[in-house]
Amino acid sequence: IGKESTKEVLAAPHRPVEVCRLLTRCLANEALTPQIKARVDENVAFYSDFGGMCDRIQKTPMPLTYTRHTARFLTTWLMFVP
């Protein structure tokens, strides 16, 4: 990846999507067999899907009861650590 591509990825609002777009563009310029191109494109699609899943998990708010329970447990545990 050249400096221009790196700048594009860093300037993008959603970097994983920009990386997928860049990989697809690079794949289109390569002289590969159609089977290999399809396989690589399938892997890029998996990467994009898993990136979306991770974003959804990251943006899901943690319920307040879980955070309170964790804080109380850690406080109690730290009190009894020698």
LUMPAPA-358750 format. One record per residue: y, z, x of N, C-alpha, C in turn; residue in three letters. Coordinates in steps of 0.05 Angstrom, whole numbers, padded with zeros to 5 digits, always signed. Layout:
# LUMPAPA-358750
YZXYZXYZXAla ...
***
This chain:
# LUMPAPA-358750
-00024+00000+00017+00000+00000+00000+00025+00000+00018Ile +00043-00018+00012+00067-00020+00028+00089-00001+00020Gly +00111-00002+00034+00133+00016+00028+00145+00010+00000Lys +00146-00015-00008+00157-00022-00034+00140-00010-00056Glu +00114-00012-00053+00096-00001-00074+00098+00030-00075Ser +00100+00042-00052+00103+00071-00051+00129+00080-00065Thr +00151+00065-00060+00176+00071-00074+00173+00068-00104Lys +00159+00047-00112+00155+00042-00141+00140+00066-00154Glu +00119+00075-00140+00103+00097-00151+00119+00122-00152Val +00134+00128-00132+00150+00153-00131+00173+00152-00151Leu +00183+00129-00157+00205+00126-00176+00196+00125-00205Ala +00170+00121-00210+00159+00118-00237+00160+00145-00252Ala +00165+00144-00278+00166+00168-00293+00138+00180-00297Pro +00117+00163-00297+00090+00173-00299+00073+00160-00277His +00070+00174-00255+00058+00162-00231+00029+00152-00234Arg +00011+00167-00248-00016+00156-00251-00017+00129-00264Pro +00000+00125-00284+00000+00099-00298+00011+00077-00279Val +00030+00084-00263+00041+00065-00243+00020+00058-00222Glu +00004+00078-00214-00018+00072-00195-00038+00053-00207Val -00045+00058-00232-00064+00040-00246-00053+00011-00248Cys -00027+00009-00254-00015-00017-00256-00015-00031-00228Arg -00009-00016-00207-00009-00027-00180-00037-00035-00172Leu -00057-00020-00178-00085-00027-00171-00093-00052-00186Leu -00086-00054-00211-00093-00078-00227-00079-00103-00216Thr -00054-00100-00208-00039-00122-00196-00051-00131-00169Arg -00059-00111-00153-00072-00118-00127-00099-00131-00132Cys -00113-00122-00152-00139-00133-00158-00137-00162-00167Leu -00116-00169-00181-00112-00196-00191-00107-00216-00168Ala -00096-00205-00146-00089-00223-00123-00112-00226-00104Asn -00134-00211-00107-00156-00213-00088-00176-00234-00097Glu -00189-00246-00077-00209-00266-00082-00237-00253-00084Ala -00243-00241-00107-00268-00228-00111-00283-00242-00133Leu -00309-00237-00134-00325-00249-00156-00317-00236-00182Thr -00320-00250-00205-00312-00238-00230-00327-00212-00237Pro -00352-00210-00227-00368-00185-00232-00355-00161-00218Gln -00347-00165-00193-00335-00144-00178-00308-00136-00189Ile -00292-00157-00197-00267-00151-00210-00270-00135-00235Lys -00290-00142-00251-00295-00127-00276-00303-00099-00270Ala -00319-00095-00250-00328-00068-00243-00305-00050-00233Arg -00288-00062-00216-00265-00047-00206-00245-00041-00228Val -00241-00061-00246-00223-00057-00268-00234-00035-00287Asp -00260-00034-00290-00272-00012-00306-00267+00015-00294Glu -00269+00017-00267-00263+00042-00253-00234+00050-00256Asn -00216+00030-00254-00188+00036-00258-00182+00047-00286Val -00196+00035-00306-00193+00045-00334-00204+00073-00336Ala -00226+00080-00323-00236+00107-00323-00216+00126-00311Phe -00204+00118-00289-00183+00135-00276-00160+00140-00294Tyr -00152+00119-00308-00129+00121-00327-00137+00140-00350Ser -00161+00137-00361-00169+00155-00382-00171+00184-00374Asp -00182+00189-00350-00184+00217-00341-00157+00228-00334Phe -00139+00212-00324-00111+00221-00320-00098+00230-00345Gly -00102+00214-00366-00091+00221-00393-00103+00247-00403Gly -00129+00251-00399-00142+00276-00407-00130+00300-00393Met -00126+00297-00367-00115+00319-00351-00086+00325-00360Cys -00070+00304-00366-00043+00309-00376-00043+00324-00402Asp -00062+00317-00421-00063+00332-00446-00071+00361-00442Arg -00089+00366-00423-00097+00394-00418-00073+00409-00406Ile -00059+00396-00387-00037+00410-00374-00014+00416-00394Gln -00010+00398-00413+00012+00402-00432+00005+00419-00456Lys -00020+00428-00458-00028+00445-00480-00019+00473-00474Thr -00003+00486-00492+00007+00513-00486-00016+00533-00488Pro -00014+00553-00470-00034+00575-00470-00026+00595-00492Met -00046+00602-00509-00039+00621-00530-00030+00648-00518Pro -00012+00661-00532+00000+00686-00523-00021+00708-00520Leu -00041+00708-00538-00061+00729-00537-00078+00727-00511Thr -00083+00702-00502-00098+00699-00477-00082+00709-00453Tyr -00057+00703-00452-00041+00712-00430-00037+00742-00430Thr -00034+00754-00453-00032+00783-00454-00058+00796-00445Arg -00080+00786-00455-00106+00797-00448-00111+00795-00418His -00105+00772-00406-00108+00768-00378-00091+00787-00362Thr -00066+00790-00370-00047+00808-00356-00057+00837-00358Ala -00067+00846-00380-00077+00873-00383-00102+00877-00367Arg -00120+00858-00367-00144+00860-00351-00138+00861-00321Phe -00120+00844-00312-00113+00844-00283-00099+00870-00275Leu -00082+00880-00293-00068+00905-00287-00089+00928-00285Thr -00107+00930-00303-00128+00950-00302-00145+00947-00278Thr -00153+00923-00272-00171+00918-00249-00156+00925-00223Trp -00131+00919-00220-00116+00925-00196-00112+00955-00193Leu -00110+00969-00215-00107+00998-00213-00132+01012-00201Met -00155+01000-00206-00180+01012-00196-00190+01001-00170Phe -00176+00982-00159-00184+00971-00132-00174+00990-00111Val -00193+00998-00093-00185+01017-00072-00164+01007-00053Pro 
***
